[in-house]
Amino acid sequence: MSFSADVILGNEPGAFPYSVLAERHPAIIGQVRAAFPYGPEQHRGLDALLDNCTKGVIEPLPGGAWGEWGIDAYVGRSWFDVPWLWSESYFYRRLLDAVGYFGDGPWRGIDPFRPSKLAELESPETDRELEALDTLASRPAEEREAALLHGSLWGNRADLGFRLSDGQAEERAAVPDLVADDSDRLRSLLDGAGTLCLIADNAGRELIPDLLLLAHLLRDGRVERAVLHVKPHPYYVSDATTADVVDAVRRLVRAPGQASAYGRLLWEAMADGRLAVRAHDFSCAPLPYADMPGDLRTEIGGAALTVLKGDLNYRRLVGDRRWAPTTSFAEVTAYFPGPVAALRTLKSDVITGLDSRTEAALVAAEEQRWRTSGTHALIQVRP
């Protein structure tokens, strides 16, 4: 890479990364504490984390964890003075340690974010969105695919939902908010051959449309096989794990109408290998994808296309840096081993691949809020 930009830190008061470290993380500790009847040991662990993450320094992880991910370089430094991507990831690892997720006691393996994930799956909003699939089923295949693609893109934007019942309305609502749109290029790469890798982001109401998109692509022969990459353990509140995939597929299977048909297709595809689930340790690494290990690079390099979902995966794809917005997306992802696409709702500062007129219009209309408000999105492709 012949150009560079400063790594984003969390030490600028008033900036978005600083607010995440100083405000959002303490709030998440409170939410986790309230979600489970934890015992004294877990409460002491949460108290210690709350104190440390706001006023303390990076400490070693139990068992020497993260030695291969650079923790030794950051031990003793303030949470605010290390790369923001690294500090955020470290917080979630420390949170799991505090509640005994990796320990030998009764709380081992208990997802502290599971109640909120299940609540999303069982919400009335999910019911309405799944009912809309019945209407979508009568639309032409190209229109269904466009609607499902936008459903996956906007799935975690609560005020928009899927709007799958009206593909044209979805286009009217979403396209003006897309700061970059390579959707035609993306669809041209789905030629029925090879494997599609989808690196998932959130569980719940966002994972459902991701699964629906995969089911559509498999059913219509747009891809031969799909590999869904999820997290090996809970991460960033709502990130999807294998357990969340199982919950989502079961939710689809027991739904009425077209949703159930999609669910059964996914169930059968997992059984016969057309849909595989992967949970590589690097999925929870505090590092960019440029640092991915060889085995993951080989697997992804063999795919016809890899699609990365969500804001965190975008930060890891392009590097969590203060890029100029017009920096070439193709150039910053040139290292990636194969064709790659990003489907992302904007929820952090990093951005690449904008044209100068789009950037100027966004800045004039909203200053910098467009970067973090979740009201804008992008579809970017590097063939």
C-alpha positions in Angstrom: 0.0 0.0 0.0 1.7 3.2 -1.2 -0.3 5.6 1.1 -1.3 5.7 4.7 -3.4 7.5 7.3 -3.3 7.8 11.0 -4.8 5.0 13.1 -7.9 6.1 15.0 -7.4 6.4 18.7 -10.0 7.1 21.5 -8.2 9.9 23.2 -9.9 13.0 21.7 -12.6 14.3 24.1 -15.9 14.9 22.3 -15.0 12.6 19.4 -17.1 9.5 18.7 -14.4 6.9 19.7 -13.9 8.7 23.0 -17.6 8.6 23.7 -17.7 4.9 23.1 -14.9 4.3 25.6 -16.1 6.8 28.2 -19.9 6.4 28.0 -21.0 3.4 25.9 -18.8 0.8 27.6 -19.9 1.7 31.1 -23.5 1.6 30.0 -23.0 -1.9 28.5 -21.6 -3.1 31.8 -24.8 -1.9 33.5 -27.0 -3.6 30.9 -25.1 -6.9 31.3 -25.3 -6.7 35.1 -29.1 -6.2 34.9 -29.7 -9.0 32.4 -28.6 -12.0 34.6 -28.8 -12.9 38.2 -25.1 -13.0 38.5 -23.4 -14.0 41.8 -21.0 -11.9 43.9 -17.9 -13.1 41.9 -19.4 -11.8 38.7 -20.5 -8.5 40.3 -17.0 -8.0 41.6 -15.6 -8.7 38.2 -17.9 -6.2 36.6 -17.1 -3.6 39.2 -13.4 -4.0 38.6 -13.9 -3.7 34.8 -16.0 -0.6 35.2 -13.3 1.1 37.2 -10.5 -0.1 35.0 -12.0 0.8 31.6 -12.6 4.4 32.6 -9.7 5.2 34.8 -7.1 2.4 34.5 -4.7 0.9 32.0 -4.5 -2.2 29.8 -3.8 -5.3 31.9 -2.7 -8.8 30.8 -5.5 -11.3 29.9 -5.8 -14.6 31.8 -3.7 -17.4 30.5 -1.6 -15.2 28.4 -4.4 -14.7 25.9 -3.9 -12.4 22.9 -0.1 -12.7 23.0 -0.2 -13.3 19.2 -2.4 -10.2 18.8 0.0 -7.6 20.3 -1.2 -7.2 23.9 2.3 -6.9 25.2 2.8 -3.7 23.3 -0.2 -2.1 25.1 -0.1 -3.4 28.7 0.3 -0.4 31.0 -1.1 2.1 28.6 -4.4 3.9 28.9 -7.4 2.4 27.1 -7.7 5.8 25.4 -4.2 5.9 24.0 -4.2 2.6 22.0 -5.9 2.0 18.6 -9.6 2.3 19.1 -10.3 -1.0 17.3 -8.0 -2.8 19.6 -9.3 -1.1 22.8 -13.0 -1.8 21.9 -12.2 -5.5 21.2 -10.2 -5.7 24.5 -13.2 -4.4 26.4 -15.5 -7.2 25.2 -12.9 -9.8 26.0 -12.5 -8.4 29.5 -16.3 -8.3 29.9 -16.5 -12.0 29.1 -13.8 -12.7 31.6 -15.6 -10.7 34.2 -18.8 -12.8 34.0 -17.0 -16.1 33.9 -17.6 -17.0 30.2 -14.2 -18.6 29.8 -14.0 -19.9 33.4 -14.6 -23.3 34.9 -17.7 -22.3 36.9 -21.5 -22.5 36.1 -21.4 -19.3 34.0 -19.0 -20.8 31.5 -20.3 -20.4 27.9 -23.3 -18.3 28.9 -23.7 -15.5 26.4 -24.2 -12.2 28.4 -26.0 -10.7 25.4 -28.4 -13.5 24.7 -31.5 -12.0 26.2 -31.4 -9.0 23.9 -30.6 -11.2 20.8 -33.6 -13.5 21.6 -35.9 -10.5 22.2 -35.1 -9.2 18.7 -35.9 -12.5 17.1 -39.3 -12.7 18.9 -40.3 -9.1 18.4 -43.5 -8.0 16.6 -41.2 -6.1 14.1 -39.6 -9.5 13.1 -43.1 -11.0 12.7 -44.1 -8.2 10.3 -40.9 -8.4 8.3 -41.2 -12.1 7.8 -44.9 -11.8 6.8 -43.7 -9.4 4.0 -41.8 -12.3 2.4 -45.1 -13.7 1.2 -45.7 -10.6 -0.9 -42.2 -10.5 -2.2 -42.5 -14.1 -3.4 -44.7 -13.0 -6.3 -42.1 -10.5 -7.6 -39.7 -11.2 -10.5 -36.4 -12.8 -9.4 -34.3 -9.8 -10.0 -36.6 -7.6 -7.9 -36.6 -10.2 -5.1 -32.8 -10.3 -5.1 -32.5 -6.5 -5.0 -34.9 -6.3 -2.1 -33.2 -9.1 -0.2 -29.8 -7.4 -0.8 -31.1 -4.1 0.6 -32.7 -6.0 3.4 -29.3 -7.4 4.4 -27.7 -4.0 4.0 -30.2 -2.1 6.1 -31.3 -5.0 8.5 -30.0 -3.3 11.6 -31.5 0.1 11.0 -34.6 0.0 13.2 -36.5 2.8 11.6 -36.3 1.2 8.1 -36.5 -2.5 8.7 -36.6 -4.7 5.6 -39.5 -3.1 3.6 -39.4 -6.3 1.7 -43.1 -6.1 1.0 -42.4 -3.3 -1.6 -39.2 -3.7 -3.5 -39.6 -0.4 -5.2 -40.3 1.4 -2.0 -37.1 -0.1 -0.6 -35.2 1.2 -3.5 -36.7 4.7 -3.2 -36.0 4.8 0.6 -32.5 3.3 0.6 -30.8 4.5 -2.6 -30.8 8.3 -1.7 -29.0 7.3 1.6 -26.4 5.2 -0.1 -23.1 7.1 -0.2 -21.7 4.5 -2.6 -23.6 1.9 -4.6 -21.9 -1.0 -6.4 -24.9 -3.2 -6.2 -25.0 -3.9 -10.0 -21.3 -4.9 -9.9 -22.0 -7.2 -6.9 -24.9 -8.9 -8.6 -22.8 -9.4 -11.7 -20.3 -11.5 -9.6 -23.1 -13.9 -8.6 -22.9 -16.0 -11.7 -23.8 -19.4 -10.3 -20.3 -20.7 -9.9 -18.1 -21.1 -6.8 -18.5 -20.3 -3.2 -19.8 -17.2 -1.6 -18.3 -16.3 1.8 -20.4 -14.0 4.0 -18.7 -12.6 7.0 -21.6 -11.8 9.3 -22.0 -9.0 11.7 -25.0 -8.8 14.1 -27.4 -11.5 15.3 -31.2 -11.0 15.7 -33.0 -8.9 13.2 -29.8 -8.4 11.2 -28.8 -12.0 10.9 -32.3 -12.9 9.6 -32.0 -10.9 6.3 -28.4 -12.2 5.9 -29.8 -15.8 6.0 -32.7 -14.9 3.7 -30.2 -13.5 1.1 -28.1 -16.7 1.3 -31.2 -18.9 1.0 -32.3 -16.9 -2.1 -28.9 -17.1 -3.7 -28.7 -20.9 -3.1 -32.3 -21.6 -4.2 -32.0 -19.6 -7.5 -28.6 -21.1 -8.3 -26.8 -17.7 -8.0 -24.1 -19.4 -6.0 -23.1 -23.1 -5.7 -22.2 -23.0 -2.0 -22.1 -20.5 0.8 -19.9 -20.2 3.9 -21.2 -18.1 6.8 -18.4 -16.8 9.0 -19.5 -15.9 12.6 -17.8 -15.2 15.9 -16.5 -18.1 18.0 -17.8 -16.4 21.1 -19.9 -13.4 22.0 -18.4 -10.1 20.8 -19.5 -6.5 20.5 -22.9 -7.0 22.2 -24.9 -8.4 19.3 -22.3 -10.1 17.0 -23.5 -13.4 15.6 -22.3 -16.8 16.9 -23.1 -20.3 15.8 -25.8 -20.4 18.5 -27.4 -17.3 17.0 -27.4 -18.9 13.6 -29.3 -21.9 15.0 -31.7 -19.6 16.8 -32.4 -17.6 13.6 -32.9 -20.7 11.4 -35.3 -22.2 14.0 -37.2 -18.9 14.1 -37.6 -19.0 10.3 -38.6 -22.7 10.2 -41.4 -22.2 12.7 -42.7 -19.0 11.0 -45.7 -19.3 8.6 -45.6 -18.9 4.9 -42.6 -18.1 2.8 -40.3 -17.5 5.8 -40.7 -21.2 6.8 -39.8 -22.3 3.3 -36.6 -20.2 3.5 -35.9 -21.7 6.9 -36.3 -25.3 5.7 -34.1 -24.6 2.7 -31.3 -23.3 5.0 -31.7 -26.3 7.4 -31.3 -28.7 4.5 -28.4 -26.7 3.0 -26.6 -26.9 6.3 -27.2 -30.7 6.4 -25.9 -31.3 2.9 -23.0 -28.9 3.0 -24.3 -26.2 0.6 -24.2 -23.8 3.6 -21.4 -24.2 6.0 -20.8 -22.2 9.2 -17.3 -21.1 10.2 -16.1 -19.6 13.5 -12.4 -18.8 13.1 -10.6 -17.3 16.2 -9.5 -14.4 14.0 -13.1 -13.3 13.7 -12.7 -11.9 17.3 -9.2 -10.5 16.7 -8.5 -6.8 17.5 -6.8 -6.5 14.2 -7.5 -5.6 10.6 -8.1 -8.3 8.0 -4.7 -7.3 6.5 -3.2 -9.3 9.3 -5.4 -12.4 8.8 -3.6 -15.8 9.3 -2.6 -18.0 6.5 -5.3 -20.6 6.8 -8.1 -18.0 6.7 -6.4 -16.2 3.8 -6.3 -19.5 1.9 -10.0 -20.3 2.6 -11.2 -16.8 1.7 -8.9 -16.7 -1.3 -10.7 -19.7 -2.8 -14.1 -18.0 -2.7 -15.7 -16.5 -5.8 -16.7 -13.6 -3.6 -16.5 -12.6 0.0 -19.1 -10.2 1.4 -18.4 -8.4 4.7 -21.3 -7.2 6.6 -21.5 -4.3 9.0 -19.5 -1.5 10.4 -16.9 -3.4 12.4 -16.0 -5.6 9.5 -15.6 -2.6 7.3 -13.2 -1.0 9.8 -11.2 -4.2 9.8 -11.4 -4.5 6.0 -10.0 -1.0 5.1 -8.1 -0.4 8.3 -9.5 1.7 11.2 -7.7 4.9 10.1 -8.5 8.5 9.3 -8.6 8.0 5.6 -9.6 10.8 3.3 -13.2 9.9 2.3 -12.1 9.9 -1.4 -9.3 7.3 -0.8 -9.8 4.4 -3.2 -11.6 1.5 -1.7 -10.0 -0.8 -4.3 -6.5 0.3 -3.3 -7.0 -0.1 0.4 -8.4 -3.5 -0.1 -5.9 -4.6 -2.7 -4.3 -7.0 -0.1 -7.5 -9.0 0.2 -7.2 -12.5 -1.2 -10.0 -12.5 -3.7 -13.0 -10.4 -4.9 -14.6 -8.6 -1.9 -17.7 -6.6 -1.2 -18.8 -4.5 1.8 -22.4 -4.1 2.9 -22.3 -1.5 5.7 -24.5 0.9 7.6 -22.3 3.8 8.7 -21.8 3.8 12.5 -18.2 5.0 12.9 -15.8 7.6 11.4 -13.8 5.5 8.9 -14.8 5.8 5.3 -13.3 5.2 1.8 -14.4 5.2 -1.8 -16.6 8.3 -1.9 -16.6 10.7 -4.9 -15.8 14.3 -4.1 -19.3 15.6 -4.8 -20.9 13.0 -2.5 -18.5 13.9 0.3 -19.1 17.7 -0.2 -22.8 17.3 -0.1 -22.8 15.1 3.0 -20.5 17.5 4.9 -22.6 20.5 3.8 -25.8 18.9 4.9 -24.8 17.2 8.1 -21.3 18.1 9.0 -19.8 14.8 10.3 -23.0 13.2 11.7 -23.5 11.1 8.6 -20.4 9.0 9.5 -21.9 7.7 12.8 -25.7 8.2 12.8 -26.6 4.9 11.0 -28.7 6.9 8.5 -26.4 6.2 5.6 -25.0 3.1 4.1 -22.7 1.8 1.3 -22.3 -1.1 -1.1 -18.7 -1.3 -2.3 -17.1 -3.9 -4.5 -13.5 -4.7 -5.5 -13.8 -7.4 -8.2 
